[in-house]
Amino acid sequence: MDNTRSFSIIMYLLNLTVLICLIGCTNSTDIADEILNGDNGDAKDGIGRIVMNQTGGFAGVSRKITIQEENGSIVLTSVDERTHQQSEDSVSPEEFAELWQMLEANDIFTLSTNAKLLDTVADAFNYELIVERGEKRNQFSVYAPDLLVDGGETRYNAIVSAIEQLADSHLQGLENFIVADLPINNVSVEILESFPMQVHVVVDGTLSDGCTTLNEITQRREGNTIHLRITTKRPKDAFCIQVITDIQERIPLEGGFLPGRYKIIVNDVEKEIKI
């Protein structure tokens, strides 16, 4: 009788632990997770895509900024279309959620080209914007946003500034580097004996020359699919020793893992596991 009662108490405590974990995981979902999973009040919205092409000015600037999902991460890319030099960095879900909130507050999907300034602007910047999110899409041009202070057109200023500030905050330190995905040789998985179970991913990769170093590791989870992105960086126009270096990274996956099947995607390499 005592053994039966003790077993019942143990099972009750285990079930209570699992319930607390599930509640905690659910409550931790914020606006960033909702954007990534398309569950932000409009499941059709999804992550979205922003493209802004800046041209003009006395110096003849031509710069294209793109923010969109790539291989499970939100990637910000800036391309100098004169030299074709490209810089990119990962944007956190929280940052992208905050940007979308600001853009939609300024009617990003209903604005039209501010054509009335076309005849008054000389040697000023032109910004061509494309914004897409689910079924919502808009394309328009903005001329000389620093002059848009009259007639209720300050929204154009706010939109252009927000996108530029996000790009500059990420890329200022990377403008002189080439960022690329780490070439992956092998992906293995280690399951730790814990409750809830913890998982480590061991990644074997290669650095292509003596100037290339590890840049950033990001991860994102969608249900039973975990996306990992590992990037490298090397100085632009550098003369480097042509030697390949093998590296290994052990990456603890965020959150707990209940019994089931999982897919782990590291850059372009997929690994399926069963717990």
Contacts in CASP RR format, 6 or more apart in sequence:
PFRMAT RR
TARGET T0000
AUTHOR 0000-0000-0000
METHOD contacts of the structure
MODEL  1
MDNTRSFSIIMYLLNLTVLICLIGCTNSTDIADEILNGDNGDAKDGIGRI
VMNQTGGFAGVSRKITIQEENGSIVLTSVDERTHQQSEDSVSPEEFAELW
QMLEANDIFTLSTNAKLLDTVADAFNYELIVERGEKRNQFSVYAPDLLVD
GGETRYNAIVSAIEQLADSHLQGLENFIVADLPINNVSVEILESFPMQVH
VVVDGTLSDGCTTLNEITQRREGNTIHLRITTKRPKDAFCIQVITDIQER
IPLEGGFLPGRYKIIVNDVEKEIKI
17 195 0 8 1.000
18 196 0 8 1.000
18 258 0 8 1.000
21 196 0 8 1.000
21 256 0 8 1.000
25 255 0 8 1.000
30 94 0 8 1.000
31 40 0 8 1.000
31 94 0 8 1.000
31 97 0 8 1.000
31 101 0 8 1.000
32 92 0 8 1.000
32 93 0 8 1.000
32 94 0 8 1.000
32 96 0 8 1.000
32 97 0 8 1.000
33 39 0 8 1.000
33 93 0 8 1.000
34 40 0 8 1.000
34 41 0 8 1.000
34 97 0 8 1.000
35 45 0 8 1.000
35 46 0 8 1.000
35 47 0 8 1.000
35 93 0 8 1.000
35 96 0 8 1.000
35 97 0 8 1.000
35 100 0 8 1.000
36 46 0 8 1.000
36 47 0 8 1.000
36 93 0 8 1.000
36 220 0 8 1.000
36 222 0 8 1.000
37 46 0 8 1.000
37 222 0 8 1.000
38 44 0 8 1.000
38 45 0 8 1.000
38 46 0 8 1.000
38 47 0 8 1.000
40 46 0 8 1.000
44 134 0 8 1.000
44 135 0 8 1.000
45 133 0 8 1.000
45 134 0 8 1.000
45 136 0 8 1.000
46 133 0 8 1.000
46 134 0 8 1.000
47 68 0 8 1.000
47 69 0 8 1.000
47 74 0 8 1.000
47 96 0 8 1.000
47 133 0 8 1.000
48 68 0 8 1.000
48 69 0 8 1.000
48 100 0 8 1.000
48 132 0 8 1.000
48 133 0 8 1.000
48 134 0 8 1.000
49 66 0 8 1.000
49 67 0 8 1.000
49 68 0 8 1.000
49 69 0 8 1.000
49 130 0 8 1.000
49 131 0 8 1.000
49 132 0 8 1.000
49 133 0 8 1.000
50 65 0 8 1.000
50 66 0 8 1.000
50 67 0 8 1.000
50 68 0 8 1.000
50 99 0 8 1.000
50 103 0 8 1.000
50 129 0 8 1.000
50 130 0 8 1.000
50 131 0 8 1.000
50 132 0 8 1.000
50 163 0 8 1.000
51 64 0 8 1.000
51 65 0 8 1.000
51 66 0 8 1.000
51 129 0 8 1.000
51 130 0 8 1.000
51 131 0 8 1.000
52 64 0 8 1.000
52 65 0 8 1.000
52 66 0 8 1.000
52 127 0 8 1.000
52 128 0 8 1.000
52 129 0 8 1.000
52 130 0 8 1.000
52 160 0 8 1.000
52 163 0 8 1.000
52 164 0 8 1.000
53 62 0 8 1.000
53 63 0 8 1.000
53 64 0 8 1.000
53 65 0 8 1.000
53 81 0 8 1.000
53 127 0 8 1.000
53 128 0 8 1.000
53 129 0 8 1.000
54 61 0 8 1.000
54 62 0 8 1.000
54 63 0 8 1.000
54 64 0 8 1.000
54 65 0 8 1.000
54 125 0 8 1.000
54 126 0 8 1.000
54 127 0 8 1.000
54 164 0 8 1.000
55 61 0 8 1.000
55 62 0 8 1.000
55 63 0 8 1.000
55 125 0 8 1.000
55 126 0 8 1.000
55 128 0 8 1.000
56 62 0 8 1.000
56 123 0 8 1.000
56 124 0 8 1.000
56 125 0 8 1.000
56 126 0 8 1.000
57 123 0 8 1.000
57 124 0 8 1.000
57 125 0 8 1.000
58 123 0 8 1.000
60 82 0 8 1.000
61 125 0 8 1.000
62 80 0 8 1.000
62 81 0 8 1.000
62 82 0 8 1.000
63 78 0 8 1.000
63 79 0 8 1.000
63 80 0 8 1.000
63 81 0 8 1.000
64 77 0 8 1.000
64 78 0 8 1.000
64 79 0 8 1.000
64 81 0 8 1.000
65 76 0 8 1.000
65 77 0 8 1.000
65 78 0 8 1.000
65 163 0 8 1.000
65 164 0 8 1.000
65 167 0 8 1.000
66 75 0 8 1.000
66 76 0 8 1.000
66 77 0 8 1.000
66 79 0 8 1.000
67 74 0 8 1.000
67 75 0 8 1.000
67 76 0 8 1.000
67 77 0 8 1.000
67 91 0 8 1.000
67 96 0 8 1.000
67 99 0 8 1.000
67 163 0 8 1.000
67 166 0 8 1.000
68 74 0 8 1.000
68 75 0 8 1.000
69 75 0 8 1.000
71 181 0 8 1.000
71 227 0 8 1.000
71 229 0 8 1.000
71 265 0 8 1.000
71 267 0 8 1.000
71 268 0 8 1.000
72 220 0 8 1.000
72 227 0 8 1.000
72 229 0 8 1.000
72 265 0 8 1.000
73 90 0 8 1.000
73 218 0 8 1.000
73 220 0 8 1.000
73 227 0 8 1.000
73 229 0 8 1.000
74 90 0 8 1.000
74 91 0 8 1.000
74 92 0 8 1.000
74 93 0 8 1.000
74 96 0 8 1.000
75 88 0 8 1.000
75 89 0 8 1.000
75 90 0 8 1.000
75 91 0 8 1.000
76 88 0 8 1.000
76 89 0 8 1.000
76 90 0 8 1.000
76 91 0 8 1.000
76 166 0 8 1.000
76 167 0 8 1.000
76 170 0 8 1.000
76 171 0 8 1.000
77 86 0 8 1.000
77 87 0 8 1.000
77 88 0 8 1.000
78 86 0 8 1.000
78 87 0 8 1.000
78 88 0 8 1.000
78 167 0 8 1.000
78 171 0 8 1.000
78 175 0 8 1.000
79 85 0 8 1.000
79 86 0 8 1.000
80 86 0 8 1.000
85 236 0 8 1.000
86 178 0 8 1.000
87 171 0 8 1.000
87 174 0 8 1.000
87 175 0 8 1.000
87 177 0 8 1.000
87 179 0 8 1.000
88 171 0 8 1.000
88 174 0 8 1.000
88 179 0 8 1.000
89 170 0 8 1.000
89 171 0 8 1.000
89 174 0 8 1.000
89 179 0 8 1.000
89 216 0 8 1.000
90 216 0 8 1.000
90 218 0 8 1.000
90 229 0 8 1.000
90 231 0 8 1.000
91 166 0 8 1.000
91 170 0 8 1.000
93 220 0 8 1.000
95 166 0 8 1.000
99 162 0 8 1.000
99 163 0 8 1.000
99 166 0 8 1.000
100 133 0 8 1.000
102 158 0 8 1.000
102 159 0 8 1.000
102 162 0 8 1.000
103 131 0 8 1.000
103 159 0 8 1.000
103 162 0 8 1.000
106 155 0 8 1.000
106 158 0 8 1.000
106 159 0 8 1.000
107 155 0 8 1.000
108 131 0 8 1.000
108 138 0 8 1.000
108 159 0 8 1.000
109 131 0 8 1.000
109 133 0 8 1.000
109 136 0 8 1.000
109 137 0 8 1.000
109 138 0 8 1.000
110 138 0 8 1.000
111 138 0 8 1.000
111 140 0 8 1.000
111 155 0 8 1.000
111 156 0 8 1.000
111 159 0 8 1.000
112 140 0 8 1.000
113 140 0 8 1.000
113 141 0 8 1.000
113 142 0 8 1.000
114 141 0 8 1.000
114 142 0 8 1.000
114 143 0 8 1.000
114 148 0 8 1.000
114 153 0 8 1.000
114 156 0 8 1.000
117 143 0 8 1.000
117 144 0 8 1.000
117 147 0 8 1.000
117 148 0 8 1.000
118 143 0 8 1.000
121 143 0 8 1.000
121 144 0 8 1.000
121 147 0 8 1.000
124 143 0 8 1.000
124 144 0 8 1.000
124 147 0 8 1.000
125 143 0 8 1.000
125 144 0 8 1.000
125 145 0 8 1.000
126 141 0 8 1.000
126 142 0 8 1.000
126 143 0 8 1.000
127 141 0 8 1.000
127 142 0 8 1.000
127 143 0 8 1.000
127 145 0 8 1.000
127 160 0 8 1.000
128 139 0 8 1.000
128 140 0 8 1.000
128 141 0 8 1.000
128 142 0 8 1.000
129 138 0 8 1.000
129 139 0 8 1.000
129 140 0 8 1.000
129 141 0 8 1.000
129 142 0 8 1.000
129 159 0 8 1.000
130 137 0 8 1.000
130 138 0 8 1.000
130 139 0 8 1.000
131 137 0 8 1.000
131 138 0 8 1.000
131 139 0 8 1.000
142 148 0 8 1.000
142 156 0 8 1.000
142 159 0 8 1.000
142 160 0 8 1.000
145 156 0 8 1.000
145 157 0 8 1.000
145 160 0 8 1.000
145 161 0 8 1.000
146 157 0 8 1.000
148 154 0 8 1.000
148 156 0 8 1.000
148 157 0 8 1.000
149 157 0 8 1.000
174 233 0 8 1.000
176 235 0 8 1.000
176 236 0 8 1.000
177 215 0 8 1.000
177 233 0 8 1.000
177 234 0 8 1.000
177 235 0 8 1.000
177 236 0 8 1.000
178 233 0 8 1.000
178 234 0 8 1.000
178 235 0 8 1.000
178 236 0 8 1.000
179 215 0 8 1.000
179 231 0 8 1.000
179 232 0 8 1.000
179 233 0 8 1.000
180 231 0 8 1.000
180 232 0 8 1.000
180 233 0 8 1.000
181 229 0 8 1.000
181 230 0 8 1.000
181 231 0 8 1.000
181 232 0 8 1.000
181 267 0 8 1.000
181 268 0 8 1.000
182 203 0 8 1.000
182 205 0 8 1.000
182 206 0 8 1.000
182 207 0 8 1.000
182 214 0 8 1.000
182 230 0 8 1.000
182 231 0 8 1.000
182 232 0 8 1.000
182 267 0 8 1.000
183 205 0 8 1.000
183 206 0 8 1.000
183 208 0 8 1.000
184 203 0 8 1.000
184 204 0 8 1.000
184 205 0 8 1.000
184 230 0 8 1.000
184 266 0 8 1.000
184 267 0 8 1.000
184 268 0 8 1.000
184 269 0 8 1.000
185 204 0 8 1.000
185 205 0 8 1.000
185 206 0 8 1.000
185 246 0 8 1.000
186 203 0 8 1.000
186 204 0 8 1.000
186 205 0 8 1.000
187 201 0 8 1.000
187 202 0 8 1.000
187 203 0 8 1.000
187 204 0 8 1.000
187 264 0 8 1.000
187 266 0 8 1.000
187 269 0 8 1.000
187 271 0 8 1.000
188 201 0 8 1.000
188 202 0 8 1.000
188 204 0 8 1.000
188 271 0 8 1.000
189 199 0 8 1.000
189 200 0 8 1.000
189 201 0 8 1.000
189 202 0 8 1.000
189 264 0 8 1.000
189 271 0 8 1.000
189 273 0 8 1.000
190 199 0 8 1.000
190 200 0 8 1.000
190 201 0 8 1.000
190 202 0 8 1.000
190 250 0 8 1.000
191 197 0 8 1.000
191 198 0 8 1.000
191 199 0 8 1.000
191 257 0 8 1.000
191 273 0 8 1.000
191 275 0 8 1.000
192 198 0 8 1.000
192 199 0 8 1.000
192 200 0 8 1.000
196 255 0 8 1.000
196 256 0 8 1.000
196 257 0 8 1.000
196 258 0 8 1.000
197 256 0 8 1.000
197 257 0 8 1.000
197 258 0 8 1.000
197 275 0 8 1.000
198 252 0 8 1.000
198 253 0 8 1.000
198 255 0 8 1.000
198 256 0 8 1.000
198 257 0 8 1.000
199 252 0 8 1.000
199 253 0 8 1.000
199 256 0 8 1.000
199 257 0 8 1.000
199 262 0 8 1.000
199 273 0 8 1.000
199 275 0 8 1.000
200 250 0 8 1.000
200 251 0 8 1.000
200 252 0 8 1.000
200 253 0 8 1.000
201 228 0 8 1.000
201 250 0 8 1.000
201 251 0 8 1.000
201 253 0 8 1.000
201 264 0 8 1.000
201 266 0 8 1.000
201 271 0 8 1.000
202 248 0 8 1.000
202 249 0 8 1.000
202 250 0 8 1.000
202 251 0 8 1.000
203 228 0 8 1.000
203 230 0 8 1.000
203 248 0 8 1.000
203 249 0 8 1.000
203 250 0 8 1.000
203 251 0 8 1.000
203 266 0 8 1.000
204 246 0 8 1.000
204 247 0 8 1.000
204 248 0 8 1.000
205 246 0 8 1.000
205 247 0 8 1.000
205 248 0 8 1.000
205 249 0 8 1.000
206 244 0 8 1.000
206 245 0 8 1.000
206 246 0 8 1.000
206 247 0 8 1.000
207 213 0 8 1.000
207 214 0 8 1.000
207 232 0 8 1.000
207 244 0 8 1.000
207 245 0 8 1.000
207 247 0 8 1.000
208 232 0 8 1.000
208 234 0 8 1.000
208 244 0 8 1.000
209 234 0 8 1.000
209 240 0 8 1.000
209 241 0 8 1.000
209 242 0 8 1.000
209 243 0 8 1.000
209 244 0 8 1.000
210 240 0 8 1.000
210 241 0 8 1.000
210 242 0 8 1.000
210 243 0 8 1.000
210 245 0 8 1.000
211 234 0 8 1.000
211 235 0 8 1.000
211 238 0 8 1.000
211 240 0 8 1.000
211 241 0 8 1.000
212 232 0 8 1.000
212 233 0 8 1.000
212 234 0 8 1.000
212 240 0 8 1.000
213 232 0 8 1.000
213 233 0 8 1.000
213 234 0 8 1.000
214 230 0 8 1.000
214 231 0 8 1.000
214 232 0 8 1.000
214 247 0 8 1.000
214 249 0 8 1.000
215 231 0 8 1.000
215 232 0 8 1.000
215 233 0 8 1.000
216 229 0 8 1.000
216 230 0 8 1.000
216 231 0 8 1.000
217 228 0 8 1.000
217 229 0 8 1.000
217 230 0 8 1.000
217 231 0 8 1.000
217 249 0 8 1.000
217 251 0 8 1.000
218 228 0 8 1.000
218 229 0 8 1.000
219 226 0 8 1.000
219 227 0 8 1.000
219 228 0 8 1.000
219 229 0 8 1.000
219 251 0 8 1.000
219 253 0 8 1.000
219 254 0 8 1.000
220 226 0 8 1.000
220 227 0 8 1.000
221 227 0 8 1.000
221 253 0 8 1.000
221 254 0 8 1.000
221 255 0 8 1.000
224 260 0 8 1.000
224 261 0 8 1.000
224 262 0 8 1.000
224 263 0 8 1.000
225 262 0 8 1.000
225 263 0 8 1.000
225 264 0 8 1.000
225 265 0 8 1.000
226 253 0 8 1.000
226 262 0 8 1.000
226 263 0 8 1.000
226 264 0 8 1.000
226 265 0 8 1.000
227 265 0 8 1.000
228 251 0 8 1.000
228 264 0 8 1.000
228 265 0 8 1.000
228 266 0 8 1.000
228 267 0 8 1.000
229 266 0 8 1.000
229 267 0 8 1.000
230 249 0 8 1.000
230 266 0 8 1.000
230 267 0 8 1.000
234 240 0 8 1.000
253 264 0 8 1.000
257 275 0 8 1.000
258 275 0 8 1.000
259 275 0 8 1.000
260 274 0 8 1.000
260 275 0 8 1.000
261 272 0 8 1.000
261 273 0 8 1.000
261 274 0 8 1.000
261 275 0 8 1.000
262 272 0 8 1.000
262 273 0 8 1.000
262 274 0 8 1.000
262 275 0 8 1.000
263 270 0 8 1.000
263 271 0 8 1.000
263 272 0 8 1.000
264 270 0 8 1.000
264 271 0 8 1.000
264 272 0 8 1.000
264 273 0 8 1.000
265 271 0 8 1.000
END
